[in-house]
Amino acid sequence: MLAQLRPSVRSGRQAFSCGRQAIASRPLVRTQAYVEASTSYAVLQQAIAYAAVLGAEGVYTRTQLPEGAPGRPEVVPIAGGVAGTLIATSLVLANNDLLFTPAFIVGLLTSGAMLAYCVKRTIDTKQDDTDWPGPKAWPAGMALVSFFALNVFIQAIRAEL
């Protein structure tokens, strides 16, 4: 008992509903990637905030830790993370259906790389028991924020599919 599928276009997406008509009687509509405006605005907003926090934390922690201290952020990885996130946001801002997938993939890769880098910084940083919350708090907090940014881009890719 297979129900026959008939296409019906709803909200710019291809949706199928069960019907009694034969498939050949109505032409199928070719589907393309589609991202709702609310999704693109949410990704844009959160990615811009992530880039700002990532850069600010890198600058702040770099000024607080002495030169050569383990876990001190390096300029190149942090600048690469900010630049990669800004590239992703500019591709989303272009509001072109063909650029949403590459934008989300760039954001996914960038936030994943920053998550790994912040975890490495957290492990490398020496804990000082006299200083609360300690020097590990900043890279660990940024690892958590990077994890959230990673999830933003994962959810954006899922929403597109």
N, C-alpha and C positions, 0 to 999 in steps of 0.2 A: 504494500500500500504506500507507494511513494506519491507524495503530493507534488503536483507540478508547480514550478516556480514561475512567477511572473514579475518582471521588474516594475518598481515604482520609485520615482525619484522623490526624495524627501530631504529637505535641508541641505541640498548640495551633495548628498551622499547617495550611493547606490544601496537601496534596500529591497529586499525580496519579500513578497508576501505570497501566501498560498492562494491559489485560484484554480478555476476549472478550465481556463483557456489553455490551449496548446502553446508551448514556448515559441514555436515557429510563427505564430500569428502576430506577435508583437516583437519588434526588433529590440535587441538588448542594447543598453546604453553603456558605453565604455566609461569605466570609473577611473578617476585619478586621485592622487593624494589630496587630502583636504584637511585643513586645520581651522577649527572655529576661531573666531576673533578673540573670544575670551581666553582660549588656551594660549594663543600667541602673545596676548598682552600679559598674561600671568608669567609666562616664560621670560619675556622681555624684562619685566619688572624685577623678577627674582635674580636673573642673570646680571643685571646692572648692579643690584645691591651686592651680589656675590663678588663681582669684580672690585667694587669699592672696598669691601671689607677685607678681601684677600690682599689688596695692595696696601691698605692701611695697617693691617696686622704685620705684614712683612717689613714695612718701614719702621713701625714702632718697636718690634722685637729686635730688629737689626740695631737700632740705636741703644737698646737696653743691655744687650749682651756684648761683652768685650770681643775685640778682634780675635779670631781663631777659636772662639768658644764652640764646643760641640753643640749642634742644634741651631746655631745662628743661621737665619735665612740668607740664602745667596740671592743676588740680584737677578741672575738669568732665569732660574726656574720660576720665581715669583712674577717677574715681568712677562715671561712666557705664558703663565697662567692667566694673568690679567689680559694680555693681548689676545690669547685664544678665546677667552670668554667674550671680549669685546667684538671679536670677529663673528662669533656666534650671534651676538645681539644685533650686529649690523645686518647679518643675513636675515634674521627674523624681521628686523625693521624694514627691510626691502619689501616685505609683504608680497612676495612672489611664491606661488604654490610650488614651483620647482626648487626653490631654495630652502624650504622648511626642513626637509630631511637632511641635507648637508649641514644646516645650521645646528640641528639637534645632535647630529653625530659629532661635530666639532666641539660642541658644549659637553657632550658625554665624555669624549676623550680627554678634554682639558680638565674637567672636574675630577675624573678618575685619576689622572696623573697628579693633580694637586692633592688628592686624598692620599695617594701613596707617598708623595713627598712630605706631607705633614705628619703622617704616621712615622716615617723615617726620622724626621726632625724630633718628634716626641721621644722616640726610642733613644736617639743620640744625646738628647739633652740630659745633663746631670741634675738630679733632684737635690734641692737645698732645703733641708728640714727646718731651717731657721726663717725661711721666707715663705709666707703663705700668700697665695695658693701655690707659689713656686713657679719656676721657669717652664715647667712642662705644661702649665695651664694654657698658655697661648697657642703652641702648636697643636695641642690636643683639642682645644676648642675650634681651631681652624680645620682640623681633620673632621670634626663633627659637622661643621658648616659645609665643608666640601662634600661630605656624604649626602647632606640634604640637597646640594646643588646637583649632584649626580642623580639623585632620585627625581629632581625636577625634569631633567633631560630624558630620563627613562620614561617617565609618565608622558612627556610630550611626544615621544616616539610612539608609545602605545596609543595615544589619543589620535595620532595621525593614521595609524593602521586601522 
